[in-house]
Amino acid sequence: MTKYCLTVTCASTRGIVAAVATYLAQKGCNITDSAQFDDFHTGRFFMRVSFVSEQGVELAELSQGFSAVADPFDMFWTMHDEAQRMKIVIMVSRFGHCLNDLLYRWQIGALPIDIVAVISNHLDYQKVVVNHDIPFHYIPVSREDKSVAEEQQMRIVEETGAELIVLARYMQVLSDAMCSRMSGRIINIHHSFLPSFKGANPYKQAFERGVKLIGATSHYVTDELDEGPIIEQEIARITHAQSPEDYVSLGRDVESQVLARAIHAHIHRRVFLNGDKTVVFPASPGSFASERMG
């Protein structure tokens, strides 16, 4: 039996869940997992349903018929085969901890994705990427040719059919045009010290201020630098006995975990944009993202 995923966003009203469940039952489908959220502040409704087609009805037929259900509610909806892996482009600069972590999780199957390209403005990780049989693209960036570099980057995204860009510590600010073009399809990771600790060495600043918690935030990229809708966050506790080097080591570990969990939620279509925020439905028990990764 083929397993599908249906996501729904629309204005909140009565009868949505009943309409969806009735349609799937009539098509010989069995719901295996369902999550929903009614935001009383915005009046928006969000729903994610996993289901199996017990009578072998194909995705095209299910999608075509669902329009009659969706139209009266003015739904924004998608329906996907859960076996279909999302294609992802990773962008990285000179900090490789997130890239290496993603490559490892992808290699062992913890992140069921297709990494179709890695783009970098440096050559530091070319060998690592090529050794994983993944295309590596070196695209240097300068103030004078930033738009040219972004055109090259977007050409790679389009030619590979990538659905998501992951900024794995890519230390370049993307243009407003690129952010708008890929709205909701670029995920970034950064330390949670912003805006309190800005600059190139936030962990040193945190050490000097004696912070007791450090962390990381993964979010969608918008034209407002590091202000996009938050997907995932995590913290690590620090003591007075730890050094600045400890801060860096712990911080990089947290960043890697948070980015991986954010990607996992996105590729399984558990993240919904809700204005400047997100609705993130929890993973099913026993899955990668439902566990505390060490």
PyMOL commands that set and color helices and strands:
alter all, ss='L'
color gray80, all
select helices_A, chain A and resi 16-26+59-73+97-108+126-131+146-160+176-181+202-209+244-267+288-290
alter helices_A, ss='H'
color red, helices_A
select strands_A, chain A and resi 2-11+29-39+44-53+76-81+86-92+113-120+136-138+164-167+186-191+213-220+230-237+271-274+277-280
alter strands_A, ss='S'
color yellow, strands_A
deselect
rebuild
show_as cartoon
